[in-house]
Structures are given as structure tokens and as C-alpha cells.
Amino acid sequence: MSDEWEYVTDDEGDFIEDENGNILTPEEAEQRGLVTKSDGTTDRSIGAGILAGGALLGGLYVLNKQLKKKKRVKKANPDNVPYKWVKWTGTTPANAVSDKNNIGKTFIIGRGVYENGLHPGYADPATKKLYTSYGGEEVVLKEFEILTCPQNRLTWIKCNDPKNIGAKAVIGGYEKDDTPLYVTKCMRDKTPYFGKTYKNGYCAYYGYDGKEWKLNDFEYLAYN
């Protein structure tokens, strides 16, 4: 299975999780019999065959209901772009997109799953956590992805109106309604914090000190 397929969701948009709350990849979901195809679609003919099975109906009907519930996969990386999101494994790849700041820390651009969305933010290798924001609060995650890309293929562009974000902006994730989120850089006391914005918004958002902060003048990340 291609590694560009990352998550599976059900018809309500919720991620499929195992008994420990870990999000399943499509491959894992297929192995558990929760989806039937690598593209996340379901095979309705399987359900028809099961219902015609007579004596097998009782044991297999539940499986059929599971198949009908599962909907689609989320694509981890867009096609034809120089960047790639990869799972954080505890070490920083050489091509990770990062910034060493004036407080002696190196922050990596990252993103994590929260409230049925995928939210960009900044990862701190020292704490091995991702810091993003949602609903007015800072969100701290232990499981996340980081952005990798050749440094000469990226550039930061100043912005004060998200509606002006260009077509080559780096897609950092999405809201639970699939609204694309873009990677931003927000300055606070001369220190850059990575955050997010969306085209119908009016500012950028980032998490810090337990809160979600807003900034009208920011930079967004684009590729060339």
C-alpha cells in the first residue's frame, strides 16, 4: 500500500481507532476487516453475498454493517509537491523543516490529529511534543507528523489577509469539515512559532502558554 494514504474515517468523519485509541492506517483497518479496499471504499457486493448466505447471516451481518459505515481515507500528502509529512519517530530527519530561535530552541513544523481535524503547529524535539491550538486553547499532542522538504524548495511569504494565500501554499492539514489549513509563522517577542490559517479567515493561529493566540500579520509557507 502506498504510504501517501494515511487515515481512514467513517461516515461521521471520525477517525477509526483501535482499542487503545490509536488511529488506524488503511492497511491496519483492512487487516481488521473494517474496510475492503486500499482507497477506503467499500464493496457492497460483499454485503449482498453475506445476506444470501443463509446460515452464515448471524455471524457475518455485523461485518457487513461495519463495511457500510466506513467511508474514505485521508491523503497524507498532495500529489506533485516537493514536501512530505512523515510520522515523528523521536529523531529529526536531516530535511525536516525547522527554525532555531533566539530562546535556544529548535522548533520543527508539525501537525497532529485533534477534534477530527489535522492541525499544524510546532514540534519541540526536546519535549517530543507538538504544540498547536483549537477553540481558544493550546493543544499539546504526543503523536504527530513533521514536515520534510529540501530547504531550497520553500519560502516564507508575508501576509495580512488569508484570502491572498497563493496556490502553492503548503497544505498543513484540515478542519473537521475538510477546510484546508495552511502553515504559518507567527512572531512573538522576536521568537517564531509555527501555526495555521485558512483562506476564509482573517488571521493566523498558534498555541502558546495554554492559549490559542491570533495574529493579523504573519507569514505563510509556500513551495516553488
N, C-alpha and C positions, 0 to 999 in steps of 0.2 A: 504493500500500500504506500502511496506517495505520502511523504511527510508534510506536504502542504495542506493536508486535511487535518484539522486539529481537534475540533469539538463536535459533539452531537447534541442536538436539543430535541425536546418533544414539542407537541403542538402548542403548548403554552409558552414556549420559548425558554423553558428551564433546561439547564444542563443535566445530562444523565450522570448520576453518581453511583459509586459502589457503596457497600455497607459502611465504609469508613468516611464517606463524604468526599472522596477523591473523584474528580471529574474524569470520565472515561473518554479515551480516544475512540474514533470509529472502529479501529481494529479490535480494541478491548470490548466494545459494545457488540460487535459481530460475534466475537468468541463466546459471549454470554447469551447469544441468541436474541438480542434486543433490536438489531437491525439486520437486514439481509443483503444489502449492497454497500459497496465502499463509498458510493455517492450519497448515502444516507437515505435513499428512497426505500420504500417497502414493496414487497412482491405480493400483490393482492391475490394472485393465483394460488399462493401457498395457503392462504386462509380458506379459499374455496375448496382446495383439496382436503384440508383438515376437516371442514364441516361435513364433507362427503364420506368421511372415514368411519362413520357409524360408531363402532365400539371404542374408537380412539377419541371420540369427541370430548369426553370429560377431561382427559389428561392434556389435550392439546388446545382447547379453546382459549385458555388463559394466554398461551403463547401467541395465538392469533390476535388477541386484544392488544398485547404488547406491540406486535408488529404494526398494527394500525395506529398506535399512539405515536410512534417515533417518526420524526418528520424530516430532518435535514442535517447537514453538517455545516459548520462554520469554517471558512477558509482562513488559514493562519496567515498566509502571505499572498498579496495580489500577484497577478502574472506580470512579467516583463518589467520588473523593478530591480534595482541593484541591491536593495536591502532585504534582510530576512530576520524574522523574530525566532529566537531559539529559547528553549527551556533553560532556566538558570539551574546549574548543577553545583554551585558552590565555588566555581573558579571563573575568572574573567577571560573570555577569548581575546586574542590579540586585536581583532577587528570590532570589538564592542564599542559602541558609540558612547563616549563618556566625557566628563569635564572635571578637571581638578580645580577646586575652587580656593578662595582665599581663607577658608577656615580649616584648611588642611585635609579636606575630604575629597574623594573622587566619587562622583555620582554617575551612574550608568542609566541611560534611558531604558525604562522597563514598562511593563504593563501586566495587569492581573485581573482576574475574574472577580466581579463583585456585583451583587444585585442583578444577575442575569445579563450583565454587560461586561465589556473588556476595556479597562480604563488605564490610560497611560499615566506614568509618573516617574519617579526617580528611585533607583535601587542603590542601596548603600552596601558595598561589599563587606564593610566592617561589621555590620549588624546582620547581613544576609537577609534583608527585608526590603520590600517595596513600599514606597510611600506615595499614595495618590489621594483622591478626595471624592466625596459623594454626599449630596444632600446637606451641605454646610459643615461637614466634618472631615477630618483627616482619616484616611483608611490605611491601615498597615497590614500587609499581606506577606506570608511566608513562602507561598508558591507563586511564581511569576515567570515571565519571559523577559529577555533582554534583546535590544536591537543591535544587530551586527550589520556592518556595511563598510566598504572601502571609504576611507575618510575623504578622498578627493571627489566622491560622488554625492556629497551632501553639502548643503549650505543653509545658513540661518537667514531668514528674511523678516525685516521689521514689519509690524502690523498693528493697527489700532482699530480694525474692523474685520472680523472674521469672514464677512461676506466677500472680502477681497482675496481670500486664500486661493492660490493658484492650483492648477490641475495636477501639478507634480508635488504637491504636499505629501509628506509621509503619513500614511494612514496608521494611526496608533491603536485603533480599536473601534468600539461602537457602544452606543447606549442599548438598553434592553429592547428598544423599538427599532434597532438596526441603524440609527443615525450615526454616520461616521464621526469618529473623533480624531483630531489631528494633534501631533506632538508639538508642544510649545516650550519655550524657555522664558521663565519669569524671574526678574531680578528683585532680590530683597536684601537690602543692606549690602549691595555690591556682590551678593552671592547668587549664582544662578540655580534655580530649582526647575526641574522639568515638570510640565503639566499637560493640560489638554484644552481644546476648544472645539467648537463645531460651527458650521457656516451660518446657521441661523441665530447664533448667539451674539453677544456684544463684548465679550471679554475672554480672558483665559483663566483657568482654574488650576490651583495646585494645593497640595496638602502640606501643612507645617504646624507644629506645636498643637496638635489636636484639632485644628480647624481647617476648613476649606477657605482659601483666600482667592480673591478676584483681582485681576489686573487688566487695565484697559490698554496699556502699551506693552507689547510683548514681541517675541519673535516666534515664527513657526518654522519647522524643519521641512526642507524640500530636497529633492534629488535632481541630478542632472544626467 
